[in-house]
Amino acid sequence: MVFKIEVYIMNRGSFSVGDMVTAGLRIYRDRFRTYYPLAFIANLWLLVPIYGWAKYAAATGLISRLAFFEVIEKPETVTQARNHINPRMWSFFLAGLLVFLIVSVASLVLVAVFLILGFAAGGIFNGDALTILIGSVVFLLWMILYVWLFSRFSLAEVCLGIESLGASAGVSRSWVLTQRFVGKLLLIFFVAFIILIPAYIISNLSAGIVQTILGAIFPPESTAFTFIFLIFSLLINVAFNALVMPFWQSIKAVIYYDLRSRREGIDLGI
């Protein structure tokens, strides 16, 4: 097990950023042999439109649920967790679609507002300078908006995986839990990303090495080179994504535990 999280909560009230990342990392390390095959198969499902995407989304909830029950020291088997997740597979897909639509609509509204302001001010400022200024401001605000919304909805699949919720309820639940917690969430995700940088580098280097080896065997413009390189690139991406996905879901499970304990002050012996 990771460590006595319930005792830690009682003694200090909540996790620090480092505590959450460390707890997630330890769960990931201790259950790697269980989580990695699940994540690998889930990433292969991404190649199948719609149904495969739903399978992938459900797998994120599955791993989150397994990690959460490790946190509360009542571990489930994969079969037990699947019995809870699989009947609601499409809820995970719809939750992801709902989040995508919310972010897309918010982005379009932001762009539309600045386009209107740009046209309105077009007669006052130089066109080129105005275009650059508006473009820069819109991009900066879009990044802020995207990161903020990403943080608010980041626990949707975790809520769905652990609680008996529908798609919209899971998204709403994430929104409520993460209220006034965006700054800490972003810091947690940033630290987790820093930890994963070596893995990202290895992934990119692996693709480069494969390309170099194939280039020495086949002409770069040949069909054989293109086909084999695409296959290897796909396998590298699947293997890499399967490596990092359980890490993110483990950290999210710890965050979920901390937020529910902090906000609701209840025993999560689900």
C-alpha positions in Angstrom: 0.0 0.0 0.0 0.9 3.6 -0.5 0.9 4.7 3.1 -1.8 5.2 5.8 -3.6 8.0 4.1 -6.5 8.1 6.5 -4.2 8.6 9.4 -2.3 11.3 7.4 -5.6 13.2 6.7 -6.5 13.1 10.4 -3.1 14.4 11.5 -2.6 17.1 8.9 -6.0 17.8 7.4 -5.1 17.5 3.7 -2.3 16.6 1.3 0.3 19.0 0.0 1.2 19.0 -3.7 4.2 16.8 -3.0 2.1 14.4 -0.9 -0.4 13.9 -3.7 2.1 13.3 -6.4 4.1 11.0 -4.2 1.0 9.0 -3.3 0.0 8.7 -6.9 3.5 7.6 -7.9 3.6 4.9 -5.3 0.2 3.5 -6.3 1.4 3.5 -9.9 4.6 1.8 -9.0 3.0 -0.8 -6.8 0.2 -1.7 -9.2 2.1 -1.2 -12.5 1.7 -4.8 -13.6 -2.1 -4.5 -13.2 -2.6 -1.1 -14.7 -0.2 -1.2 -17.7 -2.0 -4.0 -19.6 -5.3 -2.2 -19.0 -3.9 1.0 -20.3 -2.2 -0.6 -23.3 -5.4 -2.3 -24.5 -7.3 1.0 -23.9 -5.0 2.9 -26.1 -5.4 0.3 -28.9 -9.1 0.9 -28.6 -8.6 4.5 -29.7 -8.0 3.2 -33.2 -11.7 2.2 -33.4 -14.0 5.3 -33.8 -16.8 5.9 -31.3 -17.0 2.5 -29.7 -13.3 2.3 -29.2 -13.2 5.8 -27.8 -16.0 4.8 -25.3 -13.9 1.8 -24.3 -10.9 4.0 -23.7 -12.9 6.5 -21.6 -14.3 3.7 -19.5 -10.7 2.4 -19.0 -9.7 5.7 -17.5 -12.5 5.4 -15.0 -11.6 1.7 -14.3 -8.0 2.6 -13.5 -9.1 5.6 -11.4 -11.5 3.3 -9.4 -8.8 0.7 -8.8 -6.4 3.4 -7.6 -9.0 5.0 -5.4 -9.7 1.8 -3.6 -6.0 1.3 -3.1 -6.0 4.8 -1.4 -8.8 3.8 1.0 -7.1 0.5 1.6 -10.0 -1.6 0.3 -8.5 -2.8 -2.9 -10.8 -4.3 -5.6 -9.9 -6.8 -8.2 -10.1 -5.8 -11.9 -13.2 -8.0 -12.3 -15.0 -6.3 -9.4 -14.1 -2.9 -10.8 -15.2 -3.8 -14.3 -18.6 -5.0 -13.0 -19.1 -1.4 -11.9 -17.6 0.4 -14.9 -18.7 -1.6 -18.0 -22.4 -1.2 -17.7 -21.9 2.6 -17.8 -19.3 2.7 -20.6 -21.3 5.1 -22.7 -21.6 7.5 -19.7 -17.8 7.9 -19.8 -17.9 8.6 -23.5 -20.8 11.1 -23.2 -19.0 12.9 -20.3 -15.9 13.3 -22.4 -18.0 14.6 -25.3 -19.8 17.0 -23.0 -16.6 18.4 -21.7 -15.3 18.8 -25.3 -18.5 20.7 -26.3 -18.3 23.0 -23.3 -14.7 23.9 -24.0 -15.4 24.3 -27.8 -18.4 26.6 -27.2 -16.5 28.7 -24.7 -13.6 29.0 -27.1 -15.9 30.0 -30.0 -17.6 32.6 -27.8 -14.3 34.1 -26.8 -13.0 34.3 -30.4 -16.3 35.8 -31.6 -16.2 38.5 -28.9 -12.7 39.6 -29.9 -13.5 39.4 -33.6 -16.4 41.8 -33.0 -14.2 44.1 -31.0 -11.5 43.9 -33.7 -13.9 45.0 -36.4 -15.3 47.7 -34.3 -11.8 49.1 -33.6 -10.6 48.5 -37.2 -11.2 52.1 -38.2 -9.1 53.5 -35.4 -5.9 51.3 -35.4 -3.6 50.1 -38.1 -5.0 46.8 -39.5 -1.8 44.8 -39.3 -0.9 45.9 -35.8 -4.5 45.4 -34.7 -4.6 41.9 -36.1 -1.4 40.9 -34.3 -2.6 42.5 -31.0 -6.0 40.8 -31.1 -4.5 37.5 -32.1 -2.1 37.6 -29.2 -4.7 38.6 -26.7 -7.2 36.0 -27.9 -4.6 33.2 -27.8 -3.5 34.1 -24.3 -7.0 34.3 -23.0 -7.9 31.0 -24.8 -5.0 29.3 -23.1 -6.1 30.6 -19.7 -9.7 29.6 -20.4 -8.6 26.1 -21.6 -6.4 25.4 -18.6 -9.0 26.7 -16.2 -11.8 24.5 -17.7 -9.4 21.5 -18.0 -8.8 21.8 -14.2 -12.4 22.1 -13.4 -13.4 19.1 -15.4 -10.3 17.0 -14.8 -12.0 14.6 -12.3 -15.1 13.8 -14.3 -14.1 10.3 -15.2 -12.9 9.7 -11.6 -16.3 10.8 -10.2 -18.0 8.5 -12.8 -15.8 5.6 -11.9 -16.3 5.8 -8.2 -19.8 7.2 -7.7 -23.0 6.0 -9.3 -23.5 9.0 -11.6 -24.6 9.7 -15.2 -22.5 11.7 -17.7 -23.7 15.2 -16.9 -23.8 14.5 -13.2 -20.1 13.3 -13.3 -19.1 16.5 -15.1 -21.0 18.6 -12.6 -19.5 16.7 -9.7 -16.0 17.5 -10.9 -16.9 21.1 -11.3 -18.2 21.3 -7.7 -15.2 19.3 -6.1 -12.6 21.5 -7.9 -14.1 24.8 -6.9 -11.4 27.1 -5.4 -8.8 24.4 -6.0 -7.6 25.3 -9.6 -4.3 26.7 -8.5 -3.3 23.7 -6.5 -4.5 21.3 -9.3 -2.4 23.1 -11.9 0.6 22.9 -9.6 0.0 19.1 -9.1 -0.3 18.5 -12.8 2.8 20.6 -13.5 4.9 18.6 -11.0 3.5 15.3 -12.5 4.4 16.5 -16.0 8.0 17.3 -14.9 8.3 13.8 -13.6 7.2 12.4 -17.0 9.6 14.5 -19.1 12.2 11.7 -19.3 9.5 9.3 -20.6 8.5 11.9 -23.2 12.2 12.3 -24.3 12.7 8.5 -24.5 9.5 8.2 -26.6 10.7 10.8 -29.1 14.2 9.3 -29.2 12.7 5.9 -29.9 10.8 7.2 -32.9 13.9 8.9 -34.2 16.0 5.8 -33.8 13.4 3.7 -35.6 13.3 6.2 -38.4 17.1 6.2 -38.7 17.3 2.4 -38.8 14.5 2.1 -41.4 16.2 4.8 -43.5 19.3 2.7 -43.7 17.3 -0.3 -45.0 14.6 1.3 -47.2 14.6 4.5 -49.3 12.8 7.2 -47.3 10.4 7.8 -50.1 9.4 4.2 -50.5 6.0 2.7 -49.5 7.7 0.1 -47.4 9.5 2.8 -45.3 6.4 4.8 -44.8 4.2 1.7 -43.9 6.7 0.2 -41.5 7.6 3.5 -39.8 3.9 4.2 -39.3 3.4 0.8 -37.6 6.4 1.3 -35.3 5.3 4.9 -34.5 1.9 3.6 -33.6 3.3 0.9 -31.3 5.6 3.4 -29.6 2.8 5.9 -29.1 0.5 3.2 -27.7 3.2 1.8 -25.4 4.1 5.3 -24.2 0.6 6.5 -23.6 -0.1 3.2 -21.7 2.9 4.1 -19.5 1.7 7.5 -18.5 -2.1 7.0 -18.4 -2.2 5.0 -15.1 0.1 7.6 -13.5 -2.3 10.4 -14.3 -5.3 8.4 -13.1 -3.6 7.4 -9.9 -2.8 11.0 -9.1 -6.4 12.0 -9.9 -7.7 9.3 -7.6 -5.6 10.8 -4.7 -6.8 14.3 -5.5 -10.4 13.0 -5.5 -9.9 11.4 -2.1 -8.4 14.6 -0.7 -11.1 16.9 -2.0 -13.9 14.7 -0.8 -12.3 14.4 2.6 -11.6 18.1 2.8 -15.0 19.3 1.5 -17.3 16.7 2.9 -15.4 15.4 5.9 -16.9 11.9 5.5 -15.6 8.4 5.8 -15.2 7.2 2.2 -15.6 3.5 3.0 -17.6 3.0 -0.2 
